[in-house]
């Protein structure tokens, strides 16, 4: 380095000013406010969709088990307030509970997805001991019963409606517009599952 010359260093970057940081925070807050309701709707819709898929899959599995094992099988849906669960059981010829299908457990549906039967289901009597894993009062769950032939025991096509509802302490109440629902109809002769929803 020669005498009399000054070596210049690049200037250090200046930190953000308070105004710039406040603008960034305000923009983030606005984006979150816009995105939050959209995310809530997606979560709710996916709960009903998920429950519908779970029920349709379980119905197909029950029919297949009934045909392959030459026995009567019930897909039971247990409802207690906000709790919705399903499980499959073998039945005696008089449609009384025999035993749970081996290697199965209660499957809980997403919270907010409520199953309602609008026809073609039956109630299968169960004892408190059979309902112990649920940890709730024993009631007779609604059931769709498949015969060894694969047909349903119902006199009409059973229909399950899965809606976005919450338990308010005494009844199920629609969340939102009431347009978030799906319906499963099972053909009583073929066991074919048909899923439909709001127009």
Secondary structure, 3 states (H helix, E strand, C coil): CCCCCCCCCCCCCCCCCHHHHHHHHHHHHHHHHHHHHHHHHHHHHHHHHHHHHHHHHHHHHHHHHHHHHCCEEEEEEEEECCEEEEEEEEECCCCCEEEECCCCCCEECCCCEEEEECCCCEECCCCHHHHHHHCCCCCCCEEEEECCCCCECCCCCEEEEEEEEEECCCCEEECCCCCCEEEEEECCCCCCEEEEECC
